[in-house]
Structures are given as structure tokens and as C-alpha cells.
Amino acid sequence: MVTGDHIQTALTVAHRVGIINQAEKTLDGVALTGEEFRKRIGAYKTVWEPETQMWRVKFASKMKFKSVKDRLRIIARATDEDKLILIQGIKQEGGLVAMSGEKTSDATALKMASVGLCMGSGCTVAKENSDLVIMDNDFRSIHHAIMWGRTIFGNVRKFMQFQLTINITLCMIILLSSISLGNSPFNVI
């Protein structure tokens, strides 16, 4: 959970929604402020890549970032730079990142995330940089959108598998019967 709220507010919200349990609230490295997060990951450099038209973060030590990321559950008092660093670090390790935002300052992070989600009350800049715009401001709608997306993806996959199976079988029957019998068992009618 990356938020601009105070760390105590972030801990309370994270506990209520099930991101952390009561025991994890006091563990070191589970909840950090943006400033602590940047100190713990060590030196990094933000570089503009003209070919991809995006910012890229280069870490002095990827192992430091990985050790911090593995324990981290909450970043409070986060800046736009913290979001950028976290998204780039996770993606560089081969992970997927979903980011929700609604402000102009979230636009870069929304664009860089694997899936950018903007809420309905978000500004136009955030909506344009998002992959998915949720029309209302209910976080349950994100869950519903993911579930519907997975269902549609599964149905398309099953349909394609069915079509490929039928077409390959049909082509093999026509090819084998044409070679052995000299004519196709199927005609236009």
C-alpha cells in the first residue's frame, strides 16, 4: 500500500483491510515512510529513456532494493518519486504492478505500471494515462473489473482452443482423404 497519509493512519487502514496483521504492525521494515524507503534502498539514479519515452530507475544495489521490497507492505508519506522507484524496481525483477490513482501527480506511475487504474472522479490527465478507468469511486469495482476481465480472458482462450482444434482436425481429414481417396469428404453444402 503506497499512500500519502501519515504512517499511523496507513497502519490502521492496512490492518483493517488485511494487508498486515497485528503482529506485523511492529516489525521493522513492514511499514516505512517514503524518506525511510529511499534511505534503505540506497543510491539510485533516474534516467530518461528517449526510445521508450519513459523514466527508468537504475539502482546502485538491486540486492538492497530486493531485501527492502521483500519485507515492505506499506509506504506512508509517499512522494511521486517513491511510486516511480517501487514500480520500476518490481518490474525490473519481472513482477507485475497494478497502480490506482486519480491525481495529475499519479499520471507517470499509472503509465509505468503494468496496469494503471483510475477512479471515476480522477482528473483527465490520470484517466488518459490509465489502462482502465473505473467509473465510480468504489474499490469493489476494481475487484469486479478484474474478475470480469479474467472471465472474458478465460472464455476467449477456450474459444480459440476450440477453433484451433476443430480447424486442425478438419484440415487433417481433408488432407488425408484427398491423398488417399483423391477427393475431399466435405463439400460446400
Secondary structure, DSSP 8 states (H G I E B T S, - for coil): -B-SS-HHHHHHHHHHHTSS-TGGGGSTTTEEEHHHHHHHH--EEEEEETTTTEEEEEES-HHHHHHHHHH--EEES--HHHHHHHHHHHHHTT---EEEE-SGGGHHHHHHSSEEEEETTS-HHHHHT-SEEESSS-HHHHHHHHHHHHHHHHHHHHHHHHHHHHHHHHHHHHHHHHHHHSS-S----
